[in-house]
Amino acid sequence: MARRILKKKAERKKPYPVTEEKLNLALGLLAERLKSVRDAQGFTSYEHFANDLEISRSQYGKYEAGDTDIRFLSLVKIILGMGLPLSDFFKKGFEALTVDESNAQKGN
């Protein structure tokens, strides 16, 4: 008679916790980065910049103020419109946004 060997069930990896505070920090950092890069690239007026990219000026103003979330494709359009690759845009300005490993669940 064959014996059945029971395998220990592998623990499922769980994501790190992400708080509302962390998400708000990310939105604020993104807003600051959008404004600083736009200025540095020589686009002095956010209204003209938004208009040239065919983005609502009021919506773009909310992005730079950190007042609203942004769709990924809109963000890509803005960053490429600034003349930057995405990797360059995200190299600076987001250092304060870190993973809180002290609150990581066991098994990660």
Phi and psi in radians as a Rosetta constraint file:
Dihedral C 1 N 2 CA 2 C 2 CIRCULARHARMONIC -1.334 0.35
Dihedral N 2 CA 2 C 2 N 3 CIRCULARHARMONIC 2.406 0.35
Dihedral C 2 N 3 CA 3 C 3 CIRCULARHARMONIC -1.607 0.35
Dihedral N 3 CA 3 C 3 N 4 CIRCULARHARMONIC 2.422 0.35
Dihedral C 3 N 4 CA 4 C 4 CIRCULARHARMONIC -1.621 0.35
Dihedral N 4 CA 4 C 4 N 5 CIRCULARHARMONIC 2.202 0.35
Dihedral C 4 N 5 CA 5 C 5 CIRCULARHARMONIC -1.686 0.35
Dihedral N 5 CA 5 C 5 N 6 CIRCULARHARMONIC 2.158 0.35
Dihedral C 5 N 6 CA 6 C 6 CIRCULARHARMONIC -1.490 0.35
Dihedral N 6 CA 6 C 6 N 7 CIRCULARHARMONIC 2.244 0.35
Dihedral C 6 N 7 CA 7 C 7 CIRCULARHARMONIC -1.639 0.35
Dihedral N 7 CA 7 C 7 N 8 CIRCULARHARMONIC 2.467 0.35
Dihedral C 7 N 8 CA 8 C 8 CIRCULARHARMONIC -1.226 0.35
Dihedral N 8 CA 8 C 8 N 9 CIRCULARHARMONIC 2.252 0.35
Dihedral C 8 N 9 CA 9 C 9 CIRCULARHARMONIC -1.189 0.35
Dihedral N 9 CA 9 C 9 N 10 CIRCULARHARMONIC 2.215 0.35
Dihedral C 9 N 10 CA 10 C 10 CIRCULARHARMONIC -1.189 0.35
Dihedral N 10 CA 10 C 10 N 11 CIRCULARHARMONIC 2.439 0.35
Dihedral C 10 N 11 CA 11 C 11 CIRCULARHARMONIC -1.253 0.35
Dihedral N 11 CA 11 C 11 N 12 CIRCULARHARMONIC 2.420 0.35
Dihedral C 11 N 12 CA 12 C 12 CIRCULARHARMONIC -1.355 0.35
Dihedral N 12 CA 12 C 12 N 13 CIRCULARHARMONIC 2.309 0.35
Dihedral C 12 N 13 CA 13 C 13 CIRCULARHARMONIC -1.228 0.35
Dihedral N 13 CA 13 C 13 N 14 CIRCULARHARMONIC 2.356 0.35
Dihedral C 13 N 14 CA 14 C 14 CIRCULARHARMONIC -1.977 0.35
Dihedral N 14 CA 14 C 14 N 15 CIRCULARHARMONIC 2.565 0.35
Dihedral C 14 N 15 CA 15 C 15 CIRCULARHARMONIC -1.232 0.35
Dihedral N 15 CA 15 C 15 N 16 CIRCULARHARMONIC 2.735 0.35
Dihedral C 15 N 16 CA 16 C 16 CIRCULARHARMONIC -1.190 0.35
Dihedral N 16 CA 16 C 16 N 17 CIRCULARHARMONIC 2.575 0.35
Dihedral C 16 N 17 CA 17 C 17 CIRCULARHARMONIC -1.209 0.35
Dihedral N 17 CA 17 C 17 N 18 CIRCULARHARMONIC 2.439 0.35
Dihedral C 17 N 18 CA 18 C 18 CIRCULARHARMONIC -2.192 0.35
Dihedral N 18 CA 18 C 18 N 19 CIRCULARHARMONIC 2.008 0.35
Dihedral C 18 N 19 CA 19 C 19 CIRCULARHARMONIC -1.527 0.35
Dihedral N 19 CA 19 C 19 N 20 CIRCULARHARMONIC 2.853 0.35
Dihedral C 19 N 20 CA 20 C 20 CIRCULARHARMONIC -1.084 0.35
Dihedral N 20 CA 20 C 20 N 21 CIRCULARHARMONIC -0.641 0.35
Dihedral C 20 N 21 CA 21 C 21 CIRCULARHARMONIC -1.060 0.35
Dihedral N 21 CA 21 C 21 N 22 CIRCULARHARMONIC -0.734 0.35
Dihedral C 21 N 22 CA 22 C 22 CIRCULARHARMONIC -1.138 0.35
Dihedral N 22 CA 22 C 22 N 23 CIRCULARHARMONIC -0.714 0.35
Dihedral C 22 N 23 CA 23 C 23 CIRCULARHARMONIC -1.153 0.35
Dihedral N 23 CA 23 C 23 N 24 CIRCULARHARMONIC -0.685 0.35
Dihedral C 23 N 24 CA 24 C 24 CIRCULARHARMONIC -1.164 0.35
Dihedral N 24 CA 24 C 24 N 25 CIRCULARHARMONIC -0.649 0.35
Dihedral C 24 N 25 CA 25 C 25 CIRCULARHARMONIC -1.071 0.35
Dihedral N 25 CA 25 C 25 N 26 CIRCULARHARMONIC -0.789 0.35
Dihedral C 25 N 26 CA 26 C 26 CIRCULARHARMONIC -1.043 0.35
Dihedral N 26 CA 26 C 26 N 27 CIRCULARHARMONIC -0.755 0.35
Dihedral C 26 N 27 CA 27 C 27 CIRCULARHARMONIC -1.126 0.35
Dihedral N 27 CA 27 C 27 N 28 CIRCULARHARMONIC -0.698 0.35
Dihedral C 27 N 28 CA 28 C 28 CIRCULARHARMONIC -1.155 0.35
Dihedral N 28 CA 28 C 28 N 29 CIRCULARHARMONIC -0.726 0.35
Dihedral C 28 N 29 CA 29 C 29 CIRCULARHARMONIC -1.144 0.35
Dihedral N 29 CA 29 C 29 N 30 CIRCULARHARMONIC -0.683 0.35
Dihedral C 29 N 30 CA 30 C 30 CIRCULARHARMONIC -1.103 0.35
Dihedral N 30 CA 30 C 30 N 31 CIRCULARHARMONIC -0.759 0.35
Dihedral C 30 N 31 CA 31 C 31 CIRCULARHARMONIC -1.048 0.35
Dihedral N 31 CA 31 C 31 N 32 CIRCULARHARMONIC -0.808 0.35
Dihedral C 31 N 32 CA 32 C 32 CIRCULARHARMONIC -1.083 0.35
Dihedral N 32 CA 32 C 32 N 33 CIRCULARHARMONIC -0.720 0.35
Dihedral C 32 N 33 CA 33 C 33 CIRCULARHARMONIC -1.178 0.35
Dihedral N 33 CA 33 C 33 N 34 CIRCULARHARMONIC -0.726 0.35
Dihedral C 33 N 34 CA 34 C 34 CIRCULARHARMONIC -1.003 0.35
Dihedral N 34 CA 34 C 34 N 35 CIRCULARHARMONIC -0.846 0.35
Dihedral C 34 N 35 CA 35 C 35 CIRCULARHARMONIC -1.146 0.35
Dihedral N 35 CA 35 C 35 N 36 CIRCULARHARMONIC -0.805 0.35
Dihedral C 35 N 36 CA 36 C 36 CIRCULARHARMONIC -1.167 0.35
Dihedral N 36 CA 36 C 36 N 37 CIRCULARHARMONIC -0.671 0.35
Dihedral C 36 N 37 CA 37 C 37 CIRCULARHARMONIC -1.233 0.35
Dihedral N 37 CA 37 C 37 N 38 CIRCULARHARMONIC -0.714 0.35
Dihedral C 37 N 38 CA 38 C 38 CIRCULARHARMONIC -1.020 0.35
Dihedral N 38 CA 38 C 38 N 39 CIRCULARHARMONIC -0.813 0.35
Dihedral C 38 N 39 CA 39 C 39 CIRCULARHARMONIC -1.092 0.35
Dihedral N 39 CA 39 C 39 N 40 CIRCULARHARMONIC -0.806 0.35
Dihedral C 39 N 40 CA 40 C 40 CIRCULARHARMONIC -1.106 0.35
Dihedral N 40 CA 40 C 40 N 41 CIRCULARHARMONIC -0.545 0.35
Dihedral C 40 N 41 CA 41 C 41 CIRCULARHARMONIC -1.438 0.35
Dihedral N 41 CA 41 C 41 N 42 CIRCULARHARMONIC -0.004 0.35
Dihedral C 41 N 42 CA 42 C 42 CIRCULARHARMONIC 1.610 0.35
Dihedral N 42 CA 42 C 42 N 43 CIRCULARHARMONIC 0.177 0.35
Dihedral C 42 N 43 CA 43 C 43 CIRCULARHARMONIC -1.617 0.35
Dihedral N 43 CA 43 C 43 N 44 CIRCULARHARMONIC 1.619 0.35
Dihedral C 43 N 44 CA 44 C 44 CIRCULARHARMONIC -1.306 0.35
Dihedral N 44 CA 44 C 44 N 45 CIRCULARHARMONIC -0.475 0.35
Dihedral C 44 N 45 CA 45 C 45 CIRCULARHARMONIC -1.961 0.35
Dihedral N 45 CA 45 C 45 N 46 CIRCULARHARMONIC 2.069 0.35
Dihedral C 45 N 46 CA 46 C 46 CIRCULARHARMONIC -1.161 0.35
Dihedral N 46 CA 46 C 46 N 47 CIRCULARHARMONIC -0.494 0.35
Dihedral C 46 N 47 CA 47 C 47 CIRCULARHARMONIC -1.130 0.35
Dihedral N 47 CA 47 C 47 N 48 CIRCULARHARMONIC -0.821 0.35
Dihedral C 47 N 48 CA 48 C 48 CIRCULARHARMONIC -1.167 0.35
Dihedral N 48 CA 48 C 48 N 49 CIRCULARHARMONIC -0.704 0.35
Dihedral C 48 N 49 CA 49 C 49 CIRCULARHARMONIC -1.043 0.35
Dihedral N 49 CA 49 C 49 N 50 CIRCULARHARMONIC -0.857 0.35
Dihedral C 49 N 50 CA 50 C 50 CIRCULARHARMONIC -1.085 0.35
Dihedral N 50 CA 50 C 50 N 51 CIRCULARHARMONIC -0.774 0.35
Dihedral C 50 N 51 CA 51 C 51 CIRCULARHARMONIC -1.071 0.35
Dihedral N 51 CA 51 C 51 N 52 CIRCULARHARMONIC -0.751 0.35
Dihedral C 51 N 52 CA 52 C 52 CIRCULARHARMONIC -1.138 0.35
Dihedral N 52 CA 52 C 52 N 53 CIRCULARHARMONIC -0.502 0.35
Dihedral C 52 N 53 CA 53 C 53 CIRCULARHARMONIC -1.562 0.35
Dihedral N 53 CA 53 C 53 N 54 CIRCULARHARMONIC 0.019 0.35
Dihedral C 53 N 54 CA 54 C 54 CIRCULARHARMONIC 1.053 0.35
Dihedral N 54 CA 54 C 54 N 55 CIRCULARHARMONIC 0.764 0.35
Dihedral C 54 N 55 CA 55 C 55 CIRCULARHARMONIC -2.018 0.35
Dihedral N 55 CA 55 C 55 N 56 CIRCULARHARMONIC 2.427 0.35
Dihedral C 55 N 56 CA 56 C 56 CIRCULARHARMONIC -0.932 0.35
Dihedral N 56 CA 56 C 56 N 57 CIRCULARHARMONIC 2.261 0.35
Dihedral C 56 N 57 CA 57 C 57 CIRCULARHARMONIC -1.071 0.35
Dihedral N 57 CA 57 C 57 N 58 CIRCULARHARMONIC -0.707 0.35
Dihedral C 57 N 58 CA 58 C 58 CIRCULARHARMONIC -1.169 0.35
Dihedral N 58 CA 58 C 58 N 59 CIRCULARHARMONIC -0.652 0.35
Dihedral C 58 N 59 CA 59 C 59 CIRCULARHARMONIC -1.159 0.35
Dihedral N 59 CA 59 C 59 N 60 CIRCULARHARMONIC -0.771 0.35
Dihedral C 59 N 60 CA 60 C 60 CIRCULARHARMONIC -1.100 0.35
Dihedral N 60 CA 60 C 60 N 61 CIRCULARHARMONIC -0.701 0.35
Dihedral C 60 N 61 CA 61 C 61 CIRCULARHARMONIC -1.014 0.35
Dihedral N 61 CA 61 C 61 N 62 CIRCULARHARMONIC -0.663 0.35
Dihedral C 61 N 62 CA 62 C 62 CIRCULARHARMONIC -1.173 0.35
Dihedral N 62 CA 62 C 62 N 63 CIRCULARHARMONIC -0.619 0.35
Dihedral C 62 N 63 CA 63 C 63 CIRCULARHARMONIC -1.083 0.35
Dihedral N 63 CA 63 C 63 N 64 CIRCULARHARMONIC -0.818 0.35
Dihedral C 63 N 64 CA 64 C 64 CIRCULARHARMONIC -1.240 0.35
Dihedral N 64 CA 64 C 64 N 65 CIRCULARHARMONIC -0.387 0.35
Dihedral C 64 N 65 CA 65 C 65 CIRCULARHARMONIC -1.542 0.35
Dihedral N 65 CA 65 C 65 N 66 CIRCULARHARMONIC -0.182 0.35
Dihedral C 65 N 66 CA 66 C 66 CIRCULARHARMONIC 1.288 0.35
Dihedral N 66 CA 66 C 66 N 67 CIRCULARHARMONIC 0.414 0.35
Dihedral C 66 N 67 CA 67 C 67 CIRCULARHARMONIC -1.539 0.35
Dihedral N 67 CA 67 C 67 N 68 CIRCULARHARMONIC -0.193 0.35
Dihedral C 67 N 68 CA 68 C 68 CIRCULARHARMONIC -2.631 0.35
Dihedral N 68 CA 68 C 68 N 69 CIRCULARHARMONIC 2.699 0.35
Dihedral C 68 N 69 CA 69 C 69 CIRCULARHARMONIC -1.240 0.35
Dihedral N 69 CA 69 C 69 N 70 CIRCULARHARMONIC 2.860 0.35
Dihedral C 69 N 70 CA 70 C 70 CIRCULARHARMONIC -2.273 0.35
Dihedral N 70 CA 70 C 70 N 71 CIRCULARHARMONIC 2.378 0.35
Dihedral C 70 N 71 CA 71 C 71 CIRCULARHARMONIC -1.195 0.35
Dihedral N 71 CA 71 C 71 N 72 CIRCULARHARMONIC 2.555 0.35
Dihedral C 71 N 72 CA 72 C 72 CIRCULARHARMONIC -1.022 0.35
Dihedral N 72 CA 72 C 72 N 73 CIRCULARHARMONIC -0.799 0.35
Dihedral C 72 N 73 CA 73 C 73 CIRCULARHARMONIC -1.164 0.35
Dihedral N 73 CA 73 C 73 N 74 CIRCULARHARMONIC -0.551 0.35
Dihedral C 73 N 74 CA 74 C 74 CIRCULARHARMONIC -1.160 0.35
Dihedral N 74 CA 74 C 74 N 75 CIRCULARHARMONIC -0.719 0.35
Dihedral C 74 N 75 CA 75 C 75 CIRCULARHARMONIC -1.101 0.35
Dihedral N 75 CA 75 C 75 N 76 CIRCULARHARMONIC -0.755 0.35
Dihedral C 75 N 76 CA 76 C 76 CIRCULARHARMONIC -1.056 0.35
Dihedral N 76 CA 76 C 76 N 77 CIRCULARHARMONIC -0.777 0.35
Dihedral C 76 N 77 CA 77 C 77 CIRCULARHARMONIC -1.039 0.35
Dihedral N 77 CA 77 C 77 N 78 CIRCULARHARMONIC -0.755 0.35
Dihedral C 77 N 78 CA 78 C 78 CIRCULARHARMONIC -1.153 0.35
Dihedral N 78 CA 78 C 78 N 79 CIRCULARHARMONIC -0.837 0.35
Dihedral C 78 N 79 CA 79 C 79 CIRCULARHARMONIC -1.109 0.35
Dihedral N 79 CA 79 C 79 N 80 CIRCULARHARMONIC -0.802 0.35
Dihedral C 79 N 80 CA 80 C 80 CIRCULARHARMONIC -1.143 0.35
Dihedral N 80 CA 80 C 80 N 81 CIRCULARHARMONIC -0.602 0.35
Dihedral C 80 N 81 CA 81 C 81 CIRCULARHARMONIC -1.124 0.35
Dihedral N 81 CA 81 C 81 N 82 CIRCULARHARMONIC -0.443 0.35
Dihedral C 81 N 82 CA 82 C 82 CIRCULARHARMONIC -1.392 0.35
Dihedral N 82 CA 82 C 82 N 83 CIRCULARHARMONIC -0.143 0.35
Dihedral C 82 N 83 CA 83 C 83 CIRCULARHARMONIC 1.514 0.35
Dihedral N 83 CA 83 C 83 N 84 CIRCULARHARMONIC 0.406 0.35
Dihedral C 83 N 84 CA 84 C 84 CIRCULARHARMONIC -2.078 0.35
Dihedral N 84 CA 84 C 84 N 85 CIRCULARHARMONIC 2.555 0.35
Dihedral C 84 N 85 CA 85 C 85 CIRCULARHARMONIC -1.293 0.35
Dihedral N 85 CA 85 C 85 N 86 CIRCULARHARMONIC 2.686 0.35
Dihedral C 85 N 86 CA 86 C 86 CIRCULARHARMONIC -0.985 0.35
Dihedral N 86 CA 86 C 86 N 87 CIRCULARHARMONIC -0.707 0.35
Dihedral C 86 N 87 CA 87 C 87 CIRCULARHARMONIC -1.053 0.35
Dihedral N 87 CA 87 C 87 N 88 CIRCULARHARMONIC -0.660 0.35
Dihedral C 87 N 88 CA 88 C 88 CIRCULARHARMONIC -1.203 0.35
Dihedral N 88 CA 88 C 88 N 89 CIRCULARHARMONIC -0.688 0.35
Dihedral C 88 N 89 CA 89 C 89 CIRCULARHARMONIC -1.052 0.35
Dihedral N 89 CA 89 C 89 N 90 CIRCULARHARMONIC -0.733 0.35
Dihedral C 89 N 90 CA 90 C 90 CIRCULARHARMONIC -1.550 0.35
Dihedral N 90 CA 90 C 90 N 91 CIRCULARHARMONIC 0.005 0.35
Dihedral C 90 N 91 CA 91 C 91 CIRCULARHARMONIC -1.198 0.35
Dihedral N 91 CA 91 C 91 N 92 CIRCULARHARMONIC -0.531 0.35
Dihedral C 91 N 92 CA 92 C 92 CIRCULARHARMONIC -2.168 0.35
Dihedral N 92 CA 92 C 92 N 93 CIRCULARHARMONIC 2.735 0.35
Dihedral C 92 N 93 CA 93 C 93 CIRCULARHARMONIC 1.593 0.35
Dihedral N 93 CA 93 C 93 N 94 CIRCULARHARMONIC -0.109 0.35
Dihedral C 93 N 94 CA 94 C 94 CIRCULARHARMONIC -2.106 0.35
Dihedral N 94 CA 94 C 94 N 95 CIRCULARHARMONIC 0.302 0.35
Dihedral C 94 N 95 CA 95 C 95 CIRCULARHARMONIC -1.082 0.35
Dihedral N 95 CA 95 C 95 N 96 CIRCULARHARMONIC -0.542 0.35
Dihedral C 95 N 96 CA 96 C 96 CIRCULARHARMONIC -1.290 0.35
Dihedral N 96 CA 96 C 96 N 97 CIRCULARHARMONIC -0.237 0.35
Dihedral C 96 N 97 CA 97 C 97 CIRCULARHARMONIC -1.604 0.35
Dihedral N 97 CA 97 C 97 N 98 CIRCULARHARMONIC 1.732 0.35
Dihedral C 97 N 98 CA 98 C 98 CIRCULARHARMONIC -2.158 0.35
Dihedral N 98 CA 98 C 98 N 99 CIRCULARHARMONIC 2.874 0.35
Dihedral C 98 N 99 CA 99 C 99 CIRCULARHARMONIC -1.487 0.35
Dihedral N 99 CA 99 C 99 N 100 CIRCULARHARMONIC 2.264 0.35
Dihedral C 99 N 100 CA 100 C 100 CIRCULARHARMONIC -1.551 0.35
Dihedral N 100 CA 100 C 100 N 101 CIRCULARHARMONIC 1.570 0.35
Dihedral C 100 N 101 CA 101 C 101 CIRCULARHARMONIC -1.261 0.35
Dihedral N 101 CA 101 C 101 N 102 CIRCULARHARMONIC -0.314 0.35
Dihedral C 101 N 102 CA 102 C 102 CIRCULARHARMONIC -1.190 0.35
Dihedral N 102 CA 102 C 102 N 103 CIRCULARHARMONIC -0.426 0.35
Dihedral C 102 N 103 CA 103 C 103 CIRCULARHARMONIC -1.735 0.35
Dihedral N 103 CA 103 C 103 N 104 CIRCULARHARMONIC 0.159 0.35
Dihedral C 103 N 104 CA 104 C 104 CIRCULARHARMONIC -1.146 0.35
Dihedral N 104 CA 104 C 104 N 105 CIRCULARHARMONIC 2.461 0.35
Dihedral C 104 N 105 CA 105 C 105 CIRCULARHARMONIC -1.303 0.35
Dihedral N 105 CA 105 C 105 N 106 CIRCULARHARMONIC 2.612 0.35
Dihedral C 105 N 106 CA 106 C 106 CIRCULARHARMONIC -1.047 0.35
Dihedral N 106 CA 106 C 106 N 107 CIRCULARHARMONIC 2.537 0.35
Dihedral C 106 N 107 CA 107 C 107 CIRCULARHARMONIC 1.742 0.35
Dihedral N 107 CA 107 C 107 N 108 CIRCULARHARMONIC -0.038 0.35
